[in-house]
Amino acid sequence: MTAEELRRYMDEMAMAQASSEVNVMAQAERAQAELIKTMSKTIEVTPEVVASLKKRLLSSMRDAAKRGATEIMVMRFPNALCTDGGRAINNSEEGWPETLAGRPRQAYEFWRDHLRPAHYKLKAMIIDWPRGMPGDVGFFLSWAGQKLDH
């Protein structure tokens, strides 16, 4: 193999690698678009759904408490499900819940209606920063100083 052939081979490998990375990024973008579409649609909140969700949350909280934790992340979603791209959440603005749409909005309302009266706290924050920009939002439920038998 000549030096020129080796350089050409290296260029072809670099182009194949770049093409592969582009394909992976495109696949990730399609998956995120599908997730946003799904999470934009609300679900029917029946008494059975509420009871099931409470049961699963309590189990997760107990498991976390056994490890000494006082909070768990209960939801992660793209900032596109906020009307302002997560700006109000990032800046801890008082009206941040008003920016929520779809299932994140329902999750907030579930906390407000069912968990806040039992003194559980909900914190929302940007949890990743792709390319230095706000990315996904995380909802964290905490119970520091609270009993878990609600």
DSSP file (Angstrom, degrees, kcal/mol; ACC not computed):
  #  RESIDUE AA STRUCTURE BP1 BP2  ACC     N-H-->O    O-->H-N    N-H-->O    O-->H-N    TCO  KAPPA ALPHA  PHI   PSI    X-CA   Y-CA   Z-CA
    1    1 A M              0   0    0      0, 0.0     2,-0.1     0, 0.0     0, 0.0   0.000 360.0 360.0 360.0 129.6    0.0    0.0    0.0
    2    2 A T     >  -     0   0    0      1,-0.1     4,-2.4     4,-0.0     5,-0.2  -0.363 360.0-107.6 -81.6 167.4    1.4    3.4   -1.0
    3    3 A A  H  > S+     0   0    0      1,-0.2     4,-2.4     2,-0.2     5,-0.2   0.890 122.2  52.2 -60.9 -39.4    1.3    6.5    1.2
    4    4 A E  H  > S+     0   0    0      2,-0.2     4,-2.4     1,-0.2    -1,-0.2   0.917 109.5  48.5 -64.2 -43.8   -1.4    7.9   -1.1
    5    5 A E  H  > S+     0   0    0      2,-0.2     4,-2.6     1,-0.2    -2,-0.2   0.886 110.8  51.3 -63.7 -38.8   -3.5    4.8   -0.8
    6    6 A L  H  X S+     0   0    0     -4,-2.4     4,-2.5     2,-0.2    -2,-0.2   0.916 110.5  48.2 -64.6 -43.0   -3.2    4.8    2.9
    7    7 A R  H  X S+     0   0    0     -4,-2.4     4,-2.4     2,-0.2    -2,-0.2   0.912 112.1  49.4 -62.4 -41.9   -4.3    8.5    3.1
    8    8 A R  H  X S+     0   0    0     -4,-2.4     4,-2.4     2,-0.2    -2,-0.2   0.914 110.8  50.4 -63.1 -42.4   -7.2    7.7    0.8
    9    9 A Y  H  X S+     0   0    0     -4,-2.6     4,-2.3     2,-0.2    -2,-0.2   0.921 110.6  49.3 -60.4 -45.1   -8.1    4.7    3.0
   10   10 A M  H  X S+     0   0    0     -4,-2.5     4,-2.4     1,-0.2    -2,-0.2   0.899 110.4  50.6 -62.0 -41.7   -8.0    7.0    6.1
   11   11 A D  H  X S+     0   0    0     -4,-2.4     4,-2.3     2,-0.2    -1,-0.2   0.908 110.3  49.7 -62.7 -42.3  -10.2    9.6    4.4
   12   12 A E  H  X S+     0   0    0     -4,-2.4     4,-2.3     2,-0.2    -2,-0.2   0.898 111.2  49.0 -63.9 -40.8  -12.7    6.8    3.5
   13   13 A M  H  X S+     0   0    0     -4,-2.3     4,-2.4     2,-0.2    -2,-0.2   0.904 111.2  50.0 -64.9 -41.6  -12.8    5.6    7.1
   14   14 A A  H  X S+     0   0    0     -4,-2.4     4,-2.4     2,-0.2    -2,-0.2   0.900 111.6  48.5 -64.0 -40.6  -13.2    9.1    8.4
   15   15 A M  H  X S+     0   0    0     -4,-2.3     4,-2.4     2,-0.2    -2,-0.2   0.894 111.2  49.8 -67.4 -39.4  -16.1    9.7    6.0
   16   16 A A  H  X S+     0   0    0     -4,-2.3     4,-2.3     2,-0.2    -2,-0.2   0.909 111.4  49.2 -64.7 -41.5  -17.7    6.4    7.0
   17   17 A Q  H  X S+     0   0    0     -4,-2.4     4,-2.4     2,-0.2    -2,-0.2   0.927 112.0  48.0 -62.7 -45.6  -17.4    7.3   10.7
   18   18 A A  H  X S+     0   0    0     -4,-2.4     4,-2.2     1,-0.2    -2,-0.2   0.898 111.5  50.7 -63.0 -40.9  -18.9   10.8   10.1
   19   19 A S  H  X S+     0   0    0     -4,-2.4     4,-2.2     1,-0.2    -1,-0.2   0.907 109.9  50.2 -63.1 -42.0  -21.8    9.2    8.1
   20   20 A S  H  X S+     0   0    0     -4,-2.3     4,-2.3     1,-0.2    -2,-0.2   0.914 110.1  50.0 -62.4 -43.5  -22.4    6.7   11.0
   21   21 A E  H  X S+     0   0    0     -4,-2.4     4,-2.4     1,-0.2    -2,-0.2   0.890 109.7  51.1 -63.1 -39.6  -22.5    9.5   13.5
   22   22 A V  H  X S+     0   0    0     -4,-2.2     4,-2.5     2,-0.2    -1,-0.2   0.912 110.0  49.9 -63.2 -42.4  -25.0   11.5   11.4
   23   23 A N  H  X S+     0   0    0     -4,-2.2     4,-2.3     2,-0.2    -2,-0.2   0.904 110.8  49.1 -63.3 -41.5  -27.2    8.4   11.1
   24   24 A V  H  X S+     0   0    0     -4,-2.3     4,-2.4     2,-0.2    -2,-0.2   0.918 112.0  48.7 -63.9 -43.4  -27.1    7.9   14.9
   25   25 A M  H  X S+     0   0    0     -4,-2.4     4,-2.4     2,-0.2    -2,-0.2   0.911 111.2  49.8 -63.5 -41.8  -28.0   11.6   15.5
   26   26 A A  H  X S+     0   0    0     -4,-2.5     4,-2.2     1,-0.2    -1,-0.2   0.902 110.7  50.0 -63.7 -40.5  -30.9   11.4   13.0
   27   27 A Q  H  X S+     0   0    0     -4,-2.3     4,-2.2     2,-0.2    -2,-0.2   0.906 110.9  49.3 -64.2 -41.4  -32.2    8.3   14.7
   28   28 A A  H  X S+     0   0    0     -4,-2.4     4,-2.4     1,-0.2    -2,-0.2   0.891 110.0  51.2 -64.7 -39.7  -32.0   10.0   18.1
   29   29 A E  H  X S+     0   0    0     -4,-2.4     4,-2.3     2,-0.2    -1,-0.2   0.892 110.0  49.4 -65.1 -39.3  -33.8   13.1   16.8
   30   30 A R  H  X S+     0   0    0     -4,-2.2     4,-2.1     2,-0.2    -2,-0.2   0.914 111.3  49.5 -65.2 -41.5  -36.6   10.8   15.4
   31   31 A A  H  X S+     0   0    0     -4,-2.2     4,-2.3     1,-0.2    -2,-0.2   0.907 111.5  48.7 -64.1 -41.5  -36.9    9.0   18.7
   32   32 A Q  H  X S+     0   0    0     -4,-2.4     4,-2.7     2,-0.2    -1,-0.2   0.906 109.5  52.2 -66.2 -39.8  -37.1   12.4   20.6
   33   33 A A  H  X S+     0   0    0     -4,-2.3     4,-2.2     1,-0.2    -1,-0.2   0.900 110.7  48.2 -61.5 -40.2  -39.7   13.7   18.2
   34   34 A E  H  X S+     0   0    0     -4,-2.1     4,-2.6     2,-0.2    -2,-0.2   0.901 111.0  50.8 -66.6 -40.7  -41.8   10.5   18.8
   35   35 A L  H  X S+     0   0    0     -4,-2.3     4,-3.0     2,-0.2     5,-0.2   0.919 110.5  48.9 -61.9 -44.0  -41.4   10.9   22.6
   36   36 A I  H  X S+     0   0    0     -4,-2.7     4,-1.3     2,-0.2    -2,-0.2   0.914 111.2  50.4 -62.3 -42.6  -42.5   14.5   22.4
   37   37 A K  H  X S+     0   0    0     -4,-2.2     4,-0.6    -5,-0.2    -2,-0.2   0.929 114.3  44.2 -60.6 -46.1  -45.5   13.5   20.3
   38   38 A T  H >< S+     0   0    0     -4,-2.6     3,-1.0     1,-0.2    -2,-0.2   0.929 114.7  47.3 -65.2 -46.8  -46.5   10.8   22.8
   39   39 A M  H 3< S+     0   0    0     -4,-3.0    64,-3.2     1,-0.2    -1,-0.2   0.650 101.6  66.0 -74.6 -13.7  -45.9   12.9   25.9
   40   40 A S  H 3< S+     0   0    0     -4,-1.3     2,-0.5    62,-0.2    62,-0.3   0.755  87.9  81.7 -73.9 -24.4  -47.9   15.8   24.4
   41   41 A K  S << S-     0   0    0     -3,-1.0    62,-0.2    -4,-0.6     2,-0.1  -0.699  80.2-135.6 -85.8 127.9  -51.0   13.7   24.6
   42   42 A T        -     0   0    0     -2,-0.5     2,-0.3    60,-0.1    61,-0.1  -0.378  13.2-135.8 -77.3 160.3  -52.7   13.6   28.0
   43   43 A I        -     0   0    0     59,-0.1     2,-0.4    -2,-0.1    -1,-0.0  -0.822  27.8 -97.1-113.0 156.8  -54.0   10.3   29.5
   44   44 A E        -     0   0    0     -2,-0.3     2,-1.0     1,-0.1     5,-0.1  -0.603  33.5-146.9 -74.3 125.1  -57.3    9.8   31.2
   45   45 A V        +     0   0    0     -2,-0.4    -1,-0.1     4,-0.1    -3,-0.0  -0.789  27.4 171.4 -99.1  97.5  -56.8   10.1   35.0
   46   46 A T     >  -     0   0    0     -2,-1.0     4,-2.4     1,-0.1     5,-0.2  -0.541  50.1-103.4 -96.7 166.4  -59.2    7.7   36.6
   47   47 A P  H  > S+     0   0    0      0, 0.0     4,-2.5     0, 0.0     5,-0.2   0.860 124.9  54.5 -57.1 -33.9  -59.4    6.7   40.3
   48   48 A E  H  > S+     0   0    0      2,-0.2     4,-2.5     1,-0.2     5,-0.2   0.903 107.4  48.9 -66.1 -41.0  -57.7    3.4   39.3
   49   49 A V  H  > S+     0   0    0      2,-0.2     4,-2.6     1,-0.2     5,-0.2   0.920 112.0  49.3 -63.6 -43.9  -54.8    5.3   37.6
   50   50 A V  H  X S+     0   0    0     -4,-2.4     4,-2.6     2,-0.2    -2,-0.2   0.935 112.4  47.2 -61.0 -47.6  -54.4    7.5   40.6
   51   51 A A  H  X S+     0   0    0     -4,-2.5     4,-2.2     1,-0.2    -2,-0.2   0.912 113.6  48.1 -62.0 -43.4  -54.3    4.5   43.0
   52   52 A S  H  X S+     0   0    0     -4,-2.5     4,-2.4     2,-0.2    -1,-0.2   0.918 112.6  48.1 -63.9 -44.3  -51.9    2.7   40.8
   53   53 A L  H  X S+     0   0    0     -4,-2.6     4,-2.7     1,-0.2     5,-0.2   0.911 110.8  50.7 -64.6 -42.5  -49.6    5.6   40.5
   54   54 A K  H  X S+     0   0    0     -4,-2.6     4,-2.6    -5,-0.2    -1,-0.2   0.914 110.6  50.2 -60.2 -42.3  -49.6    6.3   44.2
   55   55 A K  H  X S+     0   0    0     -4,-2.2     4,-2.0     2,-0.2    -2,-0.2   0.924 112.7  45.5 -63.3 -45.7  -48.8    2.6   44.9
   56   56 A R  H  X S+     0   0    0     -4,-2.4     4,-2.4     2,-0.2    -2,-0.2   0.902 113.7  49.8 -65.3 -41.1  -45.8    2.7   42.5
   57   57 A L  H  X S+     0   0    0     -4,-2.7     4,-2.9     2,-0.2     5,-0.2   0.931 109.7  50.4 -62.8 -45.3  -44.5    6.0   43.8
   58   58 A L  H  X S+     0   0    0     -4,-2.6     4,-2.6     1,-0.2    -1,-0.2   0.904 110.5  50.0 -60.9 -41.2  -44.7    4.8   47.4
   59   59 A S  H  X S+     0   0    0     -4,-2.0     4,-2.3     2,-0.2    -1,-0.2   0.932 112.9  46.2 -62.1 -46.1  -42.8    1.7   46.5
   60   60 A S  H  X S+     0   0    0     -4,-2.4     4,-2.3     1,-0.2    -2,-0.2   0.892 113.2  49.9 -63.9 -39.9  -40.1    3.7   44.7
   61   61 A M  H  X S+     0   0    0     -4,-2.9     4,-2.8     2,-0.2    -2,-0.2   0.899 110.0  50.1 -67.6 -39.8  -39.9    6.2   47.6
   62   62 A R  H  X S+     0   0    0     -4,-2.6     4,-2.2    -5,-0.2    -2,-0.2   0.922 110.5  49.9 -63.6 -43.2  -39.6    3.4   50.2
   63   63 A D  H  X S+     0   0    0     -4,-2.3     4,-1.0     1,-0.2    -2,-0.2   0.922 113.4  46.3 -60.7 -43.5  -36.8    1.8   48.2
   64   64 A A  H ><>S+     0   0    0     -4,-2.3     5,-2.4     1,-0.2     3,-0.6   0.906 110.1  53.3 -65.5 -41.1  -35.0    5.1   48.0
   65   65 A A  H ><5S+     0   0    0     -4,-2.8     3,-1.6     1,-0.3    -1,-0.2   0.864 102.0  59.1 -63.0 -35.7  -35.5    5.8   51.7
   66   66 A K  H 3<5S+     0   0    0     -4,-2.2    -1,-0.3     1,-0.3    -2,-0.2   0.826 105.9  49.5 -60.9 -30.3  -33.9    2.4   52.5
   67   67 A R  T <<5S-     0   0    0     -4,-1.0    -1,-0.3    -3,-0.6    -2,-0.2   0.443 125.5-105.8 -87.0  -0.4  -30.8    3.7   50.7
   68   68 A G  T < 5S+     0   0    0     -3,-1.6    -3,-0.2     1,-0.3    -2,-0.1   0.514  73.6 141.7  89.9   5.1  -31.0    6.9   52.7
   69   69 A A      < -     0   0    0     -5,-2.4    -1,-0.3    -6,-0.2     3,-0.1  -0.450  38.2-165.2 -78.8 153.9  -32.2    9.1   49.9
   70   70 A T  S    S+     0   0    0      1,-0.2    73,-2.2    -2,-0.1    74,-0.6   0.251  71.6  34.7-120.8   8.4  -34.8   11.8   50.5
   71   71 A E  E     -A  142   0A   0     71,-0.2     2,-0.3    72,-0.1    71,-0.2  -0.989  57.9-164.7-156.4 156.2  -35.8   12.4   46.9
   72   72 A I  E     -A  141   0A   0     69,-2.2    69,-2.7    -2,-0.3     2,-0.6  -0.981  30.9-113.1-137.8 151.7  -36.3   10.6   43.6
   73   73 A M  E     +A  140   0A   0     -2,-0.3    67,-0.3    67,-0.2     3,-0.1  -0.775  33.6 178.1 -82.7 122.5  -36.6   11.7   40.0
   74   74 A V  E     +     0   0A   0     65,-2.6     2,-0.3    -2,-0.6    66,-0.2   0.578  62.0  16.9-103.6 -12.8  -40.2   10.8   39.1
   75   75 A M  E     -A  139   0A   0     64,-1.2    64,-2.8     2,-0.0     2,-0.4  -0.964  52.3-170.4-159.9 142.4  -40.2   12.1   35.5
   76   76 A R  E     +A  138   0A   0     -2,-0.3    62,-0.2    62,-0.2    60,-0.0  -0.999  22.3 160.8-131.2 134.1  -37.8   13.2   32.8
   77   77 A F  E     -A  137   0A   0     60,-2.3    60,-3.4    -2,-0.4     2,-0.0  -0.992  42.8 -88.7-152.2 156.4  -39.1   14.9   29.6
   78   78 A P    >   -     0   0    0      0, 0.0     3,-2.1     0, 0.0    58,-0.2  -0.354  34.7-124.2 -65.2 143.9  -37.8   17.1   26.7
   79   79 A N  G >  S+     0   0    0      1,-0.3     3,-1.7    56,-0.2     6,-0.3   0.630 103.6  82.3 -65.3 -10.7  -37.9   20.8   27.3
   80   80 A A  G 3  S+     0   0    0      1,-0.3    -1,-0.3     5,-0.1     5,-0.1   0.671  78.2  69.5 -65.6 -15.3  -40.0   21.1   24.2
   81   81 A L  G <  S+     0   0    0     -3,-2.1    20,-1.8     4,-0.1     2,-0.4   0.275  87.5  78.2 -87.2  12.1  -42.9   20.1   26.4
   82   82 A C  B X  S-C  100   0B   0     -3,-1.7     3,-1.9    18,-0.2    18,-0.2  -0.974  84.4-134.0-114.5 135.1  -42.6   23.5   28.1
   83   83 A T  T 3  S+     0   0    0     16,-3.0    17,-0.1    -2,-0.4    -1,-0.1   0.725 108.0  41.3 -62.9 -19.8  -44.0   26.5   26.1
   84   84 A D  T >  S-     0   0    0     15,-0.2     3,-1.1    -5,-0.1    -1,-0.3   0.165 118.4-105.4-111.9  16.9  -40.9   28.5   26.8
   85   85 A G  T <  S-     0   0    0     -3,-1.9    -5,-0.1    -6,-0.3    -6,-0.1   0.680  77.1 -56.8  68.8  17.4  -38.3   25.7   26.3
   86   86 A G  T 3> S+     0   0    0     -7,-0.1     4,-2.8    13,-0.1    -1,-0.2   0.497 100.8 130.4  94.1   4.9  -37.7   25.3   30.0
   87   87 A R  H <> S+     0   0    0     -3,-1.1     4,-2.0     1,-0.2     6,-0.2   0.918  73.5  47.8 -58.1 -47.7  -36.7   29.0   30.6
   88   88 A A  H  4>S+     0   0    0      1,-0.2     5,-2.7     2,-0.2    -1,-0.2   0.881 113.7  48.0 -64.3 -37.7  -39.0   29.5   33.6
   89   89 A I  H >45S+     0   0    0      3,-0.2     3,-1.5     1,-0.2    -1,-0.2   0.939 110.8  50.9 -66.1 -46.1  -37.9   26.3   35.2
   90   90 A N  H 3<5S+     0   0    0     -4,-2.8    -2,-0.2     1,-0.3    -1,-0.2   0.840 115.1  42.9 -60.5 -33.3  -34.3   27.1   34.6
   91   91 A N  T 3<5S-     0   0    0     -4,-2.0    -1,-0.3    -5,-0.2    -2,-0.2   0.312 108.5-123.9 -96.1   7.9  -34.8   30.5   36.2
   92   92 A S  T < 5 -     0   0    0     -3,-1.5    -3,-0.2    -4,-0.2     2,-0.1   0.864  44.4-179.9  51.7  41.4  -37.0   29.1   39.1
   93   93 A E    > < -     0   0    0     -5,-2.7     3,-1.7    -6,-0.2    -1,-0.2  -0.460  35.5-121.7 -73.8 145.6  -39.7   31.5   38.1
   94   94 A E  T 3  S+     0   0    0      1,-0.3    -1,-0.1    -2,-0.1    -2,-0.0   0.845 107.9  48.2 -57.5 -39.5  -42.9   31.3   40.2
   95   95 A G  T >  S+     0   0    0      1,-0.2     3,-1.7     2,-0.1     4,-0.4   0.134  70.6 123.6 -91.9  21.8  -45.2   30.5   37.4
   96   96 A W  G X   +     0   0    0     -3,-1.7     3,-1.9     1,-0.3     4,-0.3   0.817  65.2  64.1 -55.9 -33.4  -43.2   27.7   35.8
   97   97 A P  G >  S+     0   0    0      0, 0.0     3,-1.4     0, 0.0    -1,-0.3   0.815  91.8  65.8 -61.7 -25.4  -46.0   25.2   36.1
   98   98 A E  G <  S+     0   0    0     -3,-1.7    -2,-0.2     1,-0.3   -15,-0.1   0.684  94.2  60.1 -68.0 -15.7  -48.0   27.3   33.6
   99   99 A T  G <  S+     0   0    0     -3,-1.9   -16,-3.0    -4,-0.4    -1,-0.3   0.562  83.9 104.8 -87.3  -8.3  -45.5   26.5   30.9
  100  100 A L  B <   -C   82   0B   0     -3,-1.4     2,-0.3    -4,-0.3   -18,-0.2  -0.421  48.5-172.1 -77.6 148.0  -46.0   22.8   31.1
  101  101 A A     >  -     0   0    0    -20,-1.8     4,-0.9    -2,-0.1     5,-0.1  -0.911  45.1  -8.8-131.8 160.6  -47.9   20.9   28.4
  102  102 A G  H  > S-     0   0    0     -2,-0.3     4,-1.7   -62,-0.3     3,-0.3  -0.169 123.7  -6.2  60.5-139.3  -49.2   17.3   28.0
  103  103 A R  H  > S+     0   0    0    -64,-3.2     4,-2.7     1,-0.2    -1,-0.2   0.828 131.4  58.9 -66.0 -34.3  -48.2   14.6   30.5
  104  104 A P  H  > S+     0   0    0      0, 0.0     4,-2.3     0, 0.0    -1,-0.2   0.911 106.6  50.0 -59.8 -37.8  -45.7   16.8   32.4
  105  105 A R  H  X S+     0   0    0     -4,-0.9     4,-2.4    -3,-0.3    -2,-0.2   0.921 110.9  49.0 -63.4 -42.9  -48.6   19.1   33.1
  106  106 A Q  H  X S+     0   0    0     -4,-1.7     4,-2.4     2,-0.2    -1,-0.2   0.883 108.9  53.1 -64.0 -38.1  -50.7   16.2   34.3
  107  107 A A  H  X S+     0   0    0     -4,-2.7     4,-2.3     2,-0.2    -1,-0.2   0.920 109.7  48.2 -63.7 -42.9  -47.8   15.0   36.5
  108  108 A Y  H  X S+     0   0    0     -4,-2.3     4,-2.9     1,-0.2    -2,-0.2   0.933 112.2  48.9 -61.1 -45.5  -47.6   18.4   38.1
  109  109 A E  H  X S+     0   0    0     -4,-2.4     4,-2.7     2,-0.2     5,-0.2   0.857 108.2  54.7 -64.3 -35.0  -51.3   18.5   38.7
  110  110 A F  H  X>S+     0   0    0     -4,-2.4     4,-2.8     2,-0.2     5,-0.8   0.943 111.3  44.5 -61.9 -47.5  -51.1   15.0   40.2
  111  111 A W  I  X>S+     0   0    0     -4,-2.3     5,-3.3     3,-0.2     4,-1.5   0.952 114.5  49.5 -59.8 -48.9  -48.5   16.2   42.7
  112  112 A R  I  <5S+     0   0    0     -4,-2.9    -2,-0.2     1,-0.2    -1,-0.2   0.895 120.6  34.6 -57.3 -43.6  -50.6   19.4   43.4
  113  113 A D  I  <5S+     0   0    0     -4,-2.7    -1,-0.2    -5,-0.2    -2,-0.2   0.795 134.3  18.4 -86.2 -29.8  -53.8   17.5   44.0
  114  114 A H  I  <5S+     0   0    0     -4,-2.8    -3,-0.2    -5,-0.2    -2,-0.2   0.731 129.1  31.1-116.8 -29.3  -52.6   14.3   45.6
  115  115 A L  I ><XS+     0   0    0     -4,-1.5     5,-2.0    -5,-0.8     3,-0.9   0.797 106.4  61.9-106.9 -35.2  -49.1   14.6   47.0
  116  116 A R  G > <S+     0   0    0     -5,-3.3     3,-2.3     1,-0.2    -4,-0.1   0.900  99.3  58.6 -60.7 -39.8  -48.7   18.3   48.1
  117  117 A P  G 3 5S+     0   0    0      0, 0.0    -1,-0.2     0, 0.0    -2,-0.1   0.781 104.0  53.2 -60.1 -22.9  -51.5   17.9   50.6
  118  118 A A  G < 5S-     0   0    0     -3,-0.9    -2,-0.2    -4,-0.1    -3,-0.1   0.247 125.2-107.0 -93.5  12.0  -49.4   15.1   52.2
  119  119 A H  T < 5 +     0   0    0     -3,-2.3     2,-0.3     1,-0.3    -3,-0.2   0.670  68.6 147.9  73.4  21.4  -46.4   17.6   52.4
  120  120 A Y      < -     0   0    0     -5,-2.0     2,-0.3    -9,-0.1    -1,-0.3  -0.634  39.5-136.4 -80.1 147.3  -44.3   16.0   49.6
  121  121 A K  E     -B  142   0A   0     21,-2.3    21,-2.3    -2,-0.3     2,-0.4  -0.784  10.3-154.7-105.7 148.5  -42.3   18.6   47.6
  122  122 A L  E     -B  141   0A   0     -2,-0.3     2,-0.4    19,-0.2    19,-0.2  -0.991  10.3-174.8-123.8 129.8  -41.8   18.8   43.9
  123  123 A K  E     -B  140   0A   0     17,-2.5    17,-3.1    -2,-0.4     2,-0.4  -0.978   6.0-162.4-122.8 136.1  -38.8   20.3   42.3
  124  124 A A  E     +B  139   0A   0     -2,-0.4     2,-0.3    15,-0.2    15,-0.2  -0.956  20.7 157.6-116.2 136.5  -38.3   20.8   38.5
  125  125 A M  E     -B  138   0A   0     13,-2.0    13,-2.9    -2,-0.4     2,-0.4  -0.996  47.8-100.5-154.6 154.3  -34.9   21.5   37.0
  126  126 A I  E     -B  137   0A   0     -2,-0.3    11,-0.2    11,-0.2    10,-0.1  -0.624  36.0-174.3 -71.6 128.7  -33.0   21.3   33.8
  127  127 A I        +     0   0    0      9,-2.7     2,-0.3    -2,-0.4    10,-0.1   0.511  59.9  31.6-112.5  -5.7  -31.0   18.1   34.1
  128  128 A D        -     0   0    0      8,-0.8     7,-2.1     2,-0.0    -1,-0.2  -0.994  55.6-155.8-148.5 158.7  -28.8   18.1   30.9
  129  129 A W    >   -     0   0    0     -2,-0.3     3,-1.7     5,-0.2     2,-0.2  -0.654  14.2-166.8-133.4  73.6  -27.3   20.8   28.7
  130  130 A P  G >  S-     0   0    0      0, 0.0     3,-2.3     0, 0.0    -2,-0.0  -0.455  81.6  -7.0 -67.4 131.9  -26.6   19.5   25.2
  131  131 A R  G 3  S-     0   0    0      1,-0.3     0, 0.0    -2,-0.2     0, 0.0   0.798 130.0 -62.6  52.4  31.5  -24.4   21.8   23.3
  132  132 A G  G <  S+     0   0    0     -3,-1.7    -1,-0.3     1,-0.3     3,-0.0   0.552 112.7 113.8  77.0   7.3  -24.6   24.2   26.2
  133  133 A M  S <  S-     0   0    0     -3,-2.3    -1,-0.3     1,-0.1    -5,-0.0  -0.804  79.9 -86.1-111.1 152.9  -28.4   24.7   25.8
  134  134 A P        +     0   0    0      0, 0.0    -5,-0.2     0, 0.0     3,-0.1  -0.310  55.3 170.3 -56.6 135.2  -31.2   23.7   28.2
  135  135 A G        +     0   0    0     -7,-2.1   -56,-0.2     1,-0.4    -6,-0.1   0.169  41.1   4.4-116.0-127.0  -32.2   20.1   27.5
  136  136 A D        -     0   0    0    -58,-0.2    -9,-2.7   -10,-0.1    -8,-0.8  -0.199  61.9-134.8 -66.7 154.0  -34.4   17.6   29.4
  137  137 A V  E     -AB  77 126A   0    -60,-3.4   -60,-2.3   -11,-0.2     2,-0.4  -0.870  14.8-155.7-106.7 141.4  -36.4   18.6   32.5
  138  138 A G  E     -AB  76 125A   0    -13,-2.9   -13,-2.0    -2,-0.4     2,-0.5  -0.958   5.6-150.0-117.4 138.5  -36.5   16.4   35.6
  139  139 A F  E     -AB  75 124A   0    -64,-2.8   -65,-2.6    -2,-0.4   -64,-1.2  -0.930  16.6-165.1-102.0 128.2  -39.2   16.3   38.2
  140  140 A F  E     -AB  73 123A   0    -17,-3.1   -17,-2.5    -2,-0.5     2,-0.5  -0.966   6.2-156.9-118.8 125.9  -37.9   15.4   41.7
  141  141 A L  E     -AB  72 122A   0    -69,-2.7   -69,-2.2    -2,-0.5     2,-0.3  -0.872  16.9-173.2-100.8 130.0  -40.2   14.3   44.5
  142  142 A S  E     +AB  71 121A   0    -21,-2.3   -21,-2.3    -2,-0.5   -71,-0.2  -0.904  24.8 178.6-128.0 156.6  -38.8   14.8   48.0
  143  143 A W    >   +     0   0    0    -73,-2.2     3,-3.6    -2,-0.3   -72,-0.1   0.087  18.2 166.8-139.9  21.2  -40.0   13.8   51.4
  144  144 A A  T 3  S+     0   0    0    -74,-0.6     3,-0.1     1,-0.3   -74,-0.1  -0.177  80.5   4.3 -48.5 122.7  -37.3   15.0   53.7
  145  145 A G  T 3  S+     0   0    0      1,-0.3     2,-0.3     0, 0.0    -1,-0.3   0.524 109.3 118.4  79.4   5.7  -38.7   14.9   57.3
  146  146 A Q    <   -     0   0    0     -3,-3.6    -1,-0.3     2,-0.0     2,-0.2  -0.773  66.3-118.0-107.2 149.9  -42.0   13.3   56.0
  147  147 A K        -     0   0    0     -2,-0.3     3,-0.2    -3,-0.1    -1,-0.0  -0.547  15.8-144.0 -77.2 150.4  -43.5   10.0   56.9
  148  148 A L  S    S+     0   0    0     -2,-0.2    -1,-0.1     1,-0.2   -86,-0.1   0.189  78.6  90.2-102.0  16.1  -43.9    7.6   53.9
  149  149 A D              0   0    0      1,-0.2    -1,-0.2     0, 0.0    -2,-0.0  -0.080 360.0 360.0-103.8  36.1  -47.2    6.0   55.0
  150  150 A H              0   0    0     -3,-0.2    -1,-0.2   -32,-0.1    -2,-0.1   0.449 360.0 360.0 -85.5 360.0  -49.5    8.5   53.3
